[in-house]
């Protein structure tokens, strides 16, 4: 028996698609966190019972609550803006029925559709998520994007698009910014409670490191303007977290030395330039140009 777990908050535009894709499961446990739209009404119309859980701003507490209500020996966890394609559904049934190995949980690849495009780089693919597991072997830490606690052996499904969860992620810049505001507040509070201190270095270097990781190391540029936009937005999100951490220290009025600022900005420029030339060297433009890029990369070494 497969039980599906779904958490919702104002998902009236997504819930029917999500629940319809779960027709292959034996039970659906939907936990709503106080939706003010027609999410629950639409779920009830599809014959799905909805439980209520206090709003927390993130899904992990509601997810754990749902896990305590399931009856199936295998559990599939899915967000309301996700869907299970037919081939993945058939494969999960085979895994459940033909399970002879001691595998307790599976990491499923996930296709993130952002601003109308499947994002294949910048850390967004294959975006493995622990979502299919035996009852009692996986739970979540009650914190934003908490790492699952697992028991026993796990396995990754092959990163094939037809066997991946489909995630209808951000549909607009406005939606991204709305979630960014909520998530960055939660992240800043967690940092504050862990005694993380605001600094000029963190304000300037944390966002640039996030951009470098997304756009250069994870080759976000291969997704075109989508990759650039997402890398910049992730960088802005990191800036918001650090600035909200500053706010929690009552906007501490430390003096700003221009020489200190200059040294930090200089390092920030070196970080961006180093990884730019590092990526350009992968293109093999020819001996002379590659030599120039190696020299420029060396000049911008910041380690």
Secondary structure, 3 states (H helix, E strand, C coil): CEEEEEEECCCCCCHHHHHHCCCCCCEEEEEECCCCCCHHHHHHHCCCCEEECCCCCCCHHHHHHHHCCCCCCEEEEEECCEECCHHHHHHHHHHHHCCCCCEEEEEECEEEEECCEECCCCCCCCCCEEEEEECCCEEECCCCCCCEEECCEEEECCCCHHHCEEEECCCCHHHHHHHHHHHHHHHHHHHHHCCCCCCHHHHHHHHHHHHHHHHHHCCHHHHHHHHHHHHHHHHHHHHHHHHHHHHHCCCCCCCCCHHHHHHHHHHHHHHHHHHHHHHHHCCCCCHHHHHHHHHHHHHCCCC
